[in-house]
Amino acid sequence: MPDTTRRALIAGGLLAGAASGVSFGGMSPLRGDAANPQDESYWRGVAAQYDISKAFINLEYGNFGAVARQVMAAYVRHTERVNRLGAWYARREFAGDAARIRELVASELGVLPEEIVFTRGATEALQALIGGYRALRPGDSVLYADLDYDAMQSAMRWLAQRRGVTVDRIDLPEPATRESMLEAYSRALQANPKIRLLLLTHLSHRTGMVMPVAEIAALARARNVDVILDSAHAWGQISFNLVSLGVDFVGLNAHKWIGAPLGVGVMWVRRSRIGDIEEFMGAHDFTAHPDIRDRVHTGTSNFASLLALEDALAFHRAVGPQSKIGRLRYLRDRWSEPLRHNENVEILTPAEPQSVGGITSFRLRNHRGESANAKLAQVLLERHGIFTVHRAGLAQGPCVRVTPNVFTSSAQIDALSKALTDISRS
Ligand SMILES: Cc1ncc(COP(=O)(O)O)c(C=O)c1O
């Protein structure tokens, strides 16, 4: 961590706070319990670290995350430094910074530094993995699902042209449960023994469903099928151990739930499998082969975003990764679990604790049209001041997605509950 950030965090009590859980920068010490997701005074203290518009209740943090104030200040400092030094920074200082941040991120993810490369987001990482996966032969098949992200679905379909494969798609069932997801993937793999590659989304951006990744990966492995895992939403939102998921190719985001500025993602490939991804458009910038840094070629990008990842991780650790996960879960349960008993509302993620993080989607019973769900999001905004988004692309019908952040208050969630109860009655 840069000394300036360390000093700012210590001065603000954030680093000390990680150990004692008691004080935050610029505020009187908090008497709070970081491990208690219901301790509103503690979470008010966390919220005070962010500059967030009060003009509306933002429950659309599925799009991208928020940067804490002191991470933003670090980002500005990094931008100024890069601007001050110009190419001197790029040519003489960036490599050392990048290597340090790579080691930090690797240790955070429990992987080796040489297994990761930075990208501008999950899209860049996943497109390079899907496009670069070289083991496919004409006549093989690849598989994706309706819940996968649109850009990754099109990349999978494009493999028909690029690799001469056939492309299978499954429609995932409702109600969604671990069992029903496993069964759907199992049936699809059995039905087509030619499948060699599976795109799997760790945590669905459409519904919030957390897939039983390790179990699906085991099914795939037993049939000699590789998995490319879209973990755009997982890092920072749920607990997982990358290595033990049993997948070899993963794309992650740091600008959603880790709190880095926009423009930071990660590609991870298990070391023994790096050679199975082609060099990006013939890149050979690194002498060690295979080197994962030849699997993506971003060009000159925003140095300051990557530099601020170090500060974001310090802040993330200071608030407490498990505490953040617990708070997100608490906020999500607070509105969605009571509504599960409302006969006019369908909650699209199961009550199973392993199957959800902070995101959850819903629809009004039998309102499966896209315009009905777009209208619902509009009513939430215009009548109740609550910003959400409708999501289409689910085979079972569109929905409205609700995504709080760690600084969302219980009162804001209660406003949503009240609005949905009123709407469901009308
Ligand atoms: C499931 C999923 N995959 C991939 C992405 C792409 O992430 P980014 O746009 O940050 O590259 C997103 C973004 O919302 C997502 O939700």
The ligand as a Tripos MOL2 file, in Angstrom:
@<TRIPOS>MOLECULE
LIG
   16    16     1     0     0
SMALL
NO_CHARGES

@<TRIPOS>ATOM
      1 C1        -22.3140  -11.2280  -15.1440 C.3       1 LIG1
      2 C2        -21.5090  -10.1280  -15.7670 C.ar      1 LIG1
      3 N1        -20.4820  -10.4460  -16.5570 N.ar      1 LIG1
      4 C3        -19.7050   -9.5130  -17.1200 C.ar      1 LIG1
      5 C4        -19.9340   -8.1860  -16.9030 C.ar      1 LIG1
      6 C5        -19.0650   -7.1760  -17.5660 C.3       1 LIG1
      7 O1        -18.4040   -6.3890  -16.6500 O.3       1 LIG1
      8 P1        -17.7030   -5.0330  -17.1540 P.3       1 LIG1
      9 O2        -18.7470   -4.2760  -17.9180 O.co2     1 LIG1
     10 O3        -17.3460   -4.3530  -15.9110 O.co2     1 LIG1
     11 O4        -16.5660   -5.4110  -17.9960 O.co2     1 LIG1
     12 C6        -20.9920   -7.7880  -16.1100 C.ar      1 LIG1
     13 C7        -21.2880   -6.3620  -15.8850 C.2       1 LIG1
     14 O5        -22.2810   -5.9710  -15.3350 O.2       1 LIG1
     15 C8        -21.8000   -8.7840  -15.5050 C.ar      1 LIG1
     16 O6        -22.8310   -8.4620  -14.7210 O.3       1 LIG1
@<TRIPOS>BOND
     1     1     2 1
     2     2     3 ar
     3     2    15 ar
     4     3     4 ar
     5     4     5 ar
     6     5     6 1
     7     5    12 ar
     8     6     7 1
     9     7     8 1
    10     8     9 2
    11     8    10 1
    12     8    11 1
    13    12    13 1
    14    12    15 ar
    15    13    14 2
    16    15    16 1
@<TRIPOS>SUBSTRUCTURE
     1 LIG1         1 GROUP 0 **** ****
